[in-house]
Amino acid sequence: MSPVLALTLDQAKGAALVVVILLVIGAIASAMLMKTLVQKVVVALILMLVALLVWTQRAALDECADKVRTVGFTGETTCTFFGNDISISAPNSN
């Protein structure tokens, strides 16, 4: 048979107190860590959304450049920039 670990009442109370203190310290540390972790995740998500927005605007500018090439720099075309329509006239169209 394996030996049985015997604890006195005082030893059990002391061990329980140590465990409670460690758990409280762990809870405080994890709350602080989670706060910074959440902040890092939020900042990373915001930066990724801005990067996606810039990428889509780059694509819109490419399409606009194609329109201007099609017009041959002599007419007027409309481009979209951040959801706003912008009329672009060629300098030699007047």
C-alpha positions as CSV (number, residue, x, y, z in Angstrom):
1,M,0.0,0.0,0.0
2,S,1.1,3.5,-0.6
3,P,1.5,5.8,2.3
4,V,-1.3,8.2,3.1
5,L,-0.5,11.9,3.4
6,A,-1.8,13.1,6.7
7,L,-2.4,16.7,7.3
8,T,-3.3,18.4,10.5
9,L,-6.1,21.0,10.6
10,D,-3.6,23.8,11.0
11,Q,-1.5,22.6,8.0
12,A,-4.7,22.3,5.8
13,K,-5.7,25.9,6.8
14,G,-2.2,27.2,6.0
15,A,-2.2,25.4,2.7
16,A,-5.6,26.7,1.8
17,L,-4.5,30.3,2.7
18,V,-1.4,29.9,0.5
19,V,-3.6,28.6,-2.4
20,V,-6.1,31.5,-2.0
21,I,-3.3,34.1,-2.0
22,L,-1.7,32.5,-5.1
23,L,-5.0,32.4,-6.8
24,V,-5.7,36.1,-6.0
25,I,-2.3,37.1,-7.2
26,G,-2.8,35.0,-10.4
27,A,-6.2,36.7,-11.0
28,I,-4.7,40.1,-10.6
29,A,-1.8,39.3,-12.9
30,S,-4.1,37.7,-15.5
31,A,-6.4,40.7,-15.4
32,M,-3.4,43.0,-16.1
33,L,-2.1,40.7,-18.8
34,M,-5.5,40.4,-20.5
35,K,-5.9,44.1,-20.4
36,T,-2.6,44.6,-22.3
37,L,-3.3,41.6,-24.5
38,V,-6.8,43.0,-25.4
39,Q,-5.2,46.4,-26.1
40,K,-2.7,44.8,-28.4
41,V,-5.3,42.8,-30.3
42,V,-7.5,45.9,-30.7
43,V,-4.6,48.0,-32.0
44,A,-3.6,45.2,-34.4
45,L,-7.2,44.9,-35.7
46,I,-7.5,48.7,-36.2
47,L,-4.2,48.7,-38.1
48,M,-5.3,45.8,-40.2
49,L,-8.6,47.5,-41.0
50,V,-6.7,50.7,-42.0
51,A,-4.4,48.6,-44.2
52,L,-7.4,47.0,-45.8
53,L,-8.9,50.4,-46.4
54,V,-5.7,51.7,-48.0
55,W,-5.5,48.6,-50.1
56,T,-9.0,49.0,-51.5
57,Q,-8.3,52.7,-52.2
58,R,-5.2,51.7,-54.1
59,A,-7.3,49.4,-56.2
60,A,-9.7,52.2,-56.8
61,L,-6.9,54.5,-57.9
62,D,-5.7,51.8,-60.3
63,E,-9.1,51.6,-61.8
64,C,-9.2,55.4,-62.1
65,A,-5.8,55.5,-63.8
66,D,-7.2,53.0,-66.3
67,K,-10.2,55.3,-66.9
68,V,-7.9,58.2,-67.5
69,R,-5.7,56.2,-69.9
70,T,-8.9,55.1,-71.8
71,V,-10.0,58.7,-72.1
72,G,-6.6,59.6,-73.4
73,F,-6.0,62.5,-71.1
74,T,-8.3,64.7,-73.2
75,G,-11.7,64.2,-71.5
76,E,-13.2,64.1,-68.1
77,T,-13.7,61.1,-65.9
78,T,-15.0,60.4,-62.4
79,C,-12.9,58.6,-59.8
80,T,-14.0,57.5,-56.3
81,F,-11.7,58.3,-53.4
82,F,-12.9,57.1,-49.9
83,G,-16.5,56.9,-51.2
84,N,-16.6,60.4,-52.7
85,D,-16.9,60.9,-56.5
86,I,-14.2,63.2,-57.8
87,S,-14.3,64.6,-61.4
88,I,-10.9,64.7,-63.0
89,S,-10.4,66.8,-66.2
90,A,-7.4,66.4,-68.3
91,P,-5.3,69.6,-68.4
92,N,-5.6,69.9,-72.2
93,S,-9.4,69.3,-72.4
94,N,-10.2,73.0,-72.3
